[in-house]
Amino acid sequence: MSEEILINVTPRETRVGVVENGMLQEVHVERASKRGYVGNVYKGRVQRVMPGMQAVFVEIGLERAAFLHASDIVRPPSAPSVDGAEPVGNGHTPSINELVHEGQEIVVQVVKDPISTKGARLSAHLSIPSRYLVLLPYARTLGISTRIEDEAERQRLKDVLTPLIGENPLGYIVRTNAEGQSAESLAFDVTYLSKVWRVVQENIAKAKVGERVYEELSLPLRSLRDMLNDDIEKVRIDSHATFEKVVKFVHKFMPHLDDRIEHYDGERPIFDLYGVEDEMQRALKKEVPLKSGGYLIVDQTEAMTTIDVNTGAYLGTRNLEETVYRTNLEAAQAASRQLRLRNLGGIIIIDFIDMIDEEHKRQVLRMLNKGLARDHAKTTVYPMSALGLVEMTRKRTTESLARQLCEPCATCNGRGQLKTAETVTYEIFREITRAVRQFNAEKLLVMASQSVVTRILEEESGAVAELEEFISKSIRFQAEEHYSQEQFDVVLL
């Protein structure tokens, strides 16, 4: 599989695209005015304790107080452990009042950016990643990513790292990228993370509440740290300054991949060259066309994301069951790509077209899981329900692509639909009746959109005459070009 990473840099915005076999699979955006906070460590202060939620709000210097749950405060046992990909506690979470109190200073890390009206999500279990490892300062554990499935390789990594860690009181998680890496590369990461942690400790000691004591890497470096591997053929960067930073970073941490980094200086913008701009525009639309003629409808709401599968113009060649099966197979593949491309997270429900054959259902689920296997975000897929629904979750740490690039429509306030001119007309009539009962006036002026005024004067002229007779006052209508269809004012003269 051909895979490339494209990095587009402008003074106020950086974008990273992952292209597989000529198709955009992922895109990440970072703006200078809105850099994400995930991975940053802060010295905070407990602002408010909420026993009923087993959580606290913590002031860390952001616009909104951040949320910290009791389960993210409890320390795991001090005894060292080996094998699991995540350190675990003893299963018992003390009461939040036993753990912290209002006004207490606490060092925390952002694990989820502020999303919509919610503040950032925090954890007191700090983790600092390098190329091959993740440092867990407060947990004496050695865990290995579950994505490294070969038992011999898992044992080799344990054998290499155990003497490197020695009596070091710090914990480590071995990342998927570590698979097949030499002892020298792993030793370098252990040394690097130890140095970083010493600096963080020094920063914590002198920092004031609300100050950042550790900052995650910028988007280009973070993307390469997490995604650059032997499968990536090229990394193309259109900024010479960023190219130089990346070359130094890669040479320091991944010298065997030096030859993959390339400066793009072509006249045509790099995202245009690979069709990324067009793909990003399509990723903002609800409808996703399938090659067969079917289509998906992707609908993101506050509670969850739903993906509806439709056969559309696809008629098939054999029978209905075969047509549905083929459409669902293609939809499963397309849905897994759209989740990555749009960076959709949280609860996701995919409404496949009903299938009778159990083997067809298994194959569709298998196709979905196969498509999600290359997703860097953690996903969990549940069995298909009797209604053909597949429930799944995808870990979300940042806003979706649409919410990063778009804002709610000022005309419909994000509803995605407008009241009809007829509905607004009758709202105006009710408002006129309400106004004359409360206030004295000889005349009334109604200002509304052109479509509403036109409808009133042409189709509701009889109703207006009846209303004027009923309230014993004359009514004048005035079209306002800048009014939306739902907007109107009733003025007493």
N, C-alpha and C positions, 0 to 999 in steps of 0.2 A: 504493500500500500504506500503510495506517495503522500507524504505529509510535510507541510511547510508551515512556518510561523511568520506572519507579516506584521511589522511594527510601523505604524504611521504616527509621526510626531509633528504637532504644530505647537506654537508657543503656549496655548492655553489648554490643549487637549492631547491626550495620547490614546491610541487605539491599538489593540492587539487582535489579530484574526488568526484562527487555526484553520487551514485548508487541507482537506483530505481528498485525494483523487480529483482535484479541481473544484471541489464543493466546499463552501464555507460551513464549518461545523460549530465553531465557537467565536464569539467576539466579546472583548472586554473593553470598557471605556473608563478612563480616569481623567477628570477635569481638575485643573489647578485650583478652582474655586470650591470643588467638592471632592477632595481626596477622601477615600474611604478610611475607616478607622479600624477595620478588622485586623487583629494581630498586634495593635498598639497596646502598650502597657502604661497605666496611669497610677499616680498616687491619688486615691479618692477619699471621700468622707461620707459615712453613712448619713443620709439625709432623713430617711423615714423608714421605720420598721413596720412591716405589715404581717402580724402573726397569722392572720387568716389565710394568707397566701404563701406563708413560709418563705417570705422574700423581703428584700429591702430595695429602696431607691438610693443610688449612690451618685453623689456629685463628682464628676470627673472633668469639669470644664467645658462640656459640650452644651448645646442649646437646651437640651432636655436632660433631666436626670436619667441615669441608666438603671437597668433592672438586673438584680442579682438574686438568684434563688439559693435556698439553703443547701441544696444538693451540689451547688457549684462552689461551696465554701469548705465543706468537710474535707479534711485531708485523708488520703488513703493510708493504710497501715504502713508503719516505718520499715517493716521487714521487706527485704528485696524479693522480687518475684520475677519469673521469666516466662515467656511464651505469648501471653495475650497481647493483642494489638492495642489495648487500652488499659490503663491502671484502674483498679477497682477498689472501692472502699469496703467496709465490713457489712454493707447492706442496710445499716441503721443511720438515719439522718436525724441528728438532734434538733430540738426546737430552735427556730431562728433566734429567739431571745437568749438561748444559751451560747450562740455563736458570735453575735455582734450586738452592739447597742448604738443608739443615735449619737452622732458626733464622733464616732470611732474612725480613725484613719485606717485605710485598707488598700493594699496594692492589688489591682485588678487588670484583667485583659479583656479587650473587646472581642467577642466571638461572633457577633452579628451586628451589622450596621443599623443605625436608625432607619426604619422602614415605615413609610406613610406617617401615621400619627404616633407610632411606637418609638420609644427611646431605644438606645443601644442595649444589647444583651451582653452581660459580663460573666466572667468566671474568675475565681481566685486561684484556680489551677493553672498556673502560667505554663505556656509552651512556646519555645523559640525554635523555629525550623532552620535547618541548613539544607544542603543539597541532598544528603542521604539519611539524615537523622532528624529527630525532633527532641529537643532538650526539655525535660520535665523537672524543673528545679526542686519541686516539693515531693517527688515520688521516687523512691528507690525501686525502680522496676526496669526491666529490659523487655520490651515488647516488639513483636515483629508484625508488619502489615499482613493481614490475612490474604492480600492479593498475591503474596509470594507463596505459591502453593506447593512447590517442590520441597519435600521434607529434607532432602540432603542439603539443599541450599539454605534452608532455615537453620539447620544444625551448624553449617559452616559459618553463617553470620553470627550465631551465638558464640561459637568457639573463637572467632576473631575478636569480637567486641568484649567478651567477658574480661580478658586480661587488660584490654585498653582502659576499661572503666575502673577495674581494680576496686579499691576501697572508696572510690569517689562517691560521695553521698547523693549524687544527682541521678535522675532517671532518664532513660532514653527510649524512644520508639524508632525502630528501623523502618524507613520509608520504602515504598515499592521501587523507587529509583536505585536503591542499594543492591538490588539483585545482580549478582555477577561482578560486583565491584571489588577491587583489591583491598588488602589490609591497609595499605598506605593511604588510600583515599578515605577509608573510614576513620583511620587515625587522625588524618587532617581535620575531618569534621568534628571529632571529639575535642581536639585542641581548640579549634575555632569557637565552638559553642561554649567551652569553659571560659575563654577570654571574653566573649560577649556577656556571659552571665556576671563576670566580675565587674564589668563596666555598668551593667544594669543595677547591681547592688550598690555601687558607688553613687549612681544617679538617684536611687531610692533614698539613700541616706541624706542627701542634700536637697531633695525636691520638696516643693510646697504642694498643698492640696490642689488638684486640678492640673498639675503639670505632667507632661508625658515623659516617661523614663526610658521607653524603648519604642522605636518607630519601625514598622514593617517596611520592607523594600518598596521602591517605586514599581509601578506596573510592569515596565519592560523587564527589569531584573527579577521580579517576583514570578513573572510568567515563565522565564527561562529556567529559574530554579525549580519550578514545579513541573514543567512540561518538556524541557529539552532532554532528549534521550537519543539512543542510536536509531530510532525509527524516524526521527526528524531529518529530512534531507537537507533543508536549507532554512536559515533564519534571515529574512531580508528586512533591512531597516532603512528608511528614507531620510533619516537625520544623521549627519556626520557626527555631531556631538554625542548623541545617544549611541551611535555605532561604536564610538571609542570607549564609552563607559561599559557597554556590553562586552566588547572584546576583552577588556581588563577583567571583568567579572568572570567570563567563561574561562579565560586563561588561568585564573586563580583556582576556580572550583571544578572545571571540567576541561582540562587542557586537551584531552583526546578528541574534543568536539570543536576545537578552534577553527577547523577548516569549513565548518557549517555556517559560519557567520559571514554575511555579505552586505556590503553597503549598496543600496539601490539609488542610482542617480539618474534614472531615466526621466524623460520629459513628461511622460504620462503619469499621473498620480498612481501610486502603487495599489491602492484599493480599487481603482478603476480598472487597472490592468488585469486583476484577478476576478472582477465582477463582484467584489465585496460590497460596494456601495449599493448596487441593485438588490443584493441578497438582504442587506440590512433594511432596506425600504420594504421589501416583501415580508420581512419578519415583524413588521409593525401592523400588518393587516390581519384581520380575523381569519380570512379564508386562505387555506393552503391547497392549491391544486395538486392532484396526483396524476402521474403519467397515464394511468388507465382511463382517466376521465372522471374519476371520483374526486372527492375533496374532503378536507378536514375543516372544522370550525373550532378555532381556539379562542376560548373566552376566559380571561383572567379577572377574578373578582377578589375582594378582600379576604373571603373565607377560603377559597380554593380556586384551582384552574380546571376547567372542563374541556375535553377534546371530543367533539362529536364526529363520527365517521359516516360519510354518505357515499352511495354508489354514483350519484350524479349521472353523467352521460354514459357510464360504462354499462354495456348490456351483456357482456360475456359471450361465450361461444357454445357452452354446453347446457347448463341448467342454472337455476337460481342459487342453489347451495354453492356451486362452484364459483359463480360470480361473486357472491358474498365473501367466500373464503379468499379469493384472489385480492379483492378490495381490502379486506382486513389485513392480509399479509403486507401489502404495500403501505397501508395506513400505520401499521405497527412500526415499520422501518422509518417512515416519515415522522411519526410522533416522537420517537426517541431523538431524532435529529433536531426537531423543533424545540424540545425541552432544553437541549444544550444551547442551541442558537439563541433562543429568547431568554435564557437563564431563568426559567420558571422553577419555582420551588414551593415547598410546603405540601399540602394535600393536592393530589392530581387524580382526576377521574376520567378515564378514557371510555367512551361509549361506543364500543364496536357494534357493527351490525349483527343481529342475532344469528347464531349458527346452531345447527342441530348436531352435527358430527362432533363427538368429543375429541377425536384426533385432530380435527381442524382447530379446535379451541387450543389444544396443547401446542400446536405448531405456531399459532399466532402469538401466544405467550412467549414461546421460545424465540421467535423473531424479535419481539419487543426487548427481551432480556439481552439478546445478542447485540442489538443496537445500543443498549445502555451500558454494555461492558466497557466501552471506551470513554464513558463519561467520567470526568474527574470528580464530580460531585457524588456523594453517597446516595444511592437510590435503593428503595425497598419496594418490591412488586408483590402484590397479593394475588391469590387465584381468582380467576374470572367468576363472577357471580352468575346466578341463573338468568339474570336480565342482560347478560353480555357486558357488564361493567367491570372494568379493571381498576381497582384502587391502588394507588402507589404514593410514595413520598419521595421527595428529592430535597436534599439538604440545601437550604438557602442561607447565604451569608451576606449577600448584597441585593440591591433592588434588581428587578428584572430589566431587560433591555428597554422595554416600552416605558417603564416608569423612570428610567434614567434619561431617556431622550424626549419624552412627551409629558404633557400636563393635561389635566381634565379639560374638556371642551368648555369654553366660557359660555357658549350658547345653551348647551344642554346640561351643564354642570356634571359632566362625566356619565350621564345616564345612557348615552348612546342613542337617544331618541328624543323627538320634540312633540309637544302637544300639537294637535291639528289646529288649523285656523278656526274650524268650527268650535272646538273646545274652548279656545281663547275668546271667541266671540261671546259665548254664553257666560264665561267668567266676567267679561266686561259688563254685560247686562246686569249680572248680580251685584257687581261693585257699584254700578250707577244707582241701583235701588238702595243699597246700603248707605251710600254717601248722602242721598237726599233726605234720608230719615235722620241723619245725624247733624247735617249742616244746612243752613239756608243759602240758596243761590238762585239767581234768575236763569242762568244758562250753565251748560256743562260742555267742556271740551275733552274729547277723548283722543289721546295720541297713541298710536300703535303702529305696527309694521305695515308695509304696503300690502302684503298678502291678506292681512286681517281686515284692514280698512276696505280693500276692494271687495272682499266677501260680504262684509256688512252692508255696503252700499248697493251691491248687486243682488245678493241672495236673501238678505235679511231686512230689506227696506221696509217691508210690511211690519216686521217685528219692531223696528225702530219707531215707526209711526205709533204703534200701539203703546210702546213704552213711554213716548213723549206725552201721550194723552193720559197715561196712568199717573205719571209724576208731575204733570202740568208744567213741564219745563222743556225748552228746546235743547237738542243735543247736536253738537258739531263734531265731525270726525276729521282728524288730520294725520296723514301718513308721514312717518319718520323713517328716513332711509337707514339710519344707524341702529334702529330698534330690531332686536331679534324677534322671531315669530311669537315667543311667549311673553314678550315684554310689552307693557302698556301702562299708561297713567290716565287717571280720571281727574280733571282739573275743574274746580268750581269757579265760575266767573260771576 
